[in-house]
Amino acid sequence: MTVPPTSSGVAAFFSPLGDHAVTITVGDSIDEATHRRVRAISAALDSHEIVGVVDQVPGFASLVVHYDPERVTGDEDEPPYERLVRSLTDLLAHVGDETLPPPRTKEIPVCYGGEFGPDLGDVARHTGFTEARVVELHAAAEYLVYFVGFSTCLPYLGGLPPELATPRLAAPRQHVPVGSVAIGGAQAGIYPLASPGGWRLIGRTHVRLFDPSASPPPLLRMGDRVRFIPVREVQP
């Protein structure tokens, strides 16, 4: 089901994902305009409670809304999915970029290369730059948190300089240390927890992206801006 935009709304395509979720697709590319639409819908869902909705999972160009079919309100002659889409359609008709909260900027200190960035040399060889130039370009950019996912609080960062794009490893590592700063194709990221992973490791930070004792536990959220600051060592 496709919903056209109103004068202030967002165009979207709705599709079922099983019998407890609906996918709202607002584009087919990774870009900031599409990202703003996803953020606007997410913010609207946070501020306007729709009965039956239990969770939302944003992505690059879509957002999955999980719901409890038994709690969805509306015409009982309609299936729960159709009732929910009707409510979401009404919500999207009043969603615009102006509803977005202001972005935050977070600075992340990074120790590049050596034992903390074992793939920095590979990135340099692939791009034709020196290791020092790779670090300079990586740290000069400003990154956008498109969304957080895969593992707990892992940020998918857009804004990597195109000339630094490097393919992922042919075979993922079984263990990537917590705080590893990495390049995966045209994206950048930070591993919040020790885990397997196939991205190229170019440095490490001591900053904790996930702290269960903090409120909220994630350091970064969708829409944040990130700057990497080169440092000489990783603090304990």
Secondary structure, 3 states (H helix, E strand, C coil): CEECCCCCCCCEEEEECCCCEEEEECCCCCCHHHHHHHHHHHHHHHHCCCCCEEEEEECCCEEEEEECCCCCCCCCCCCHHHHHHHHHHHHHCCCCHHHCCCCCEEEEEEEECHHHCCCHHHHHHHHCCCHHHHHHHHHHCCEEEEEEECCCCEEEEECCCHHHCECCCCCCEEEECCCEEEEEECEEEECCCCEEECCEEEEECCCCCECCCCCCCECCCCCCEEEEEECCCCCC
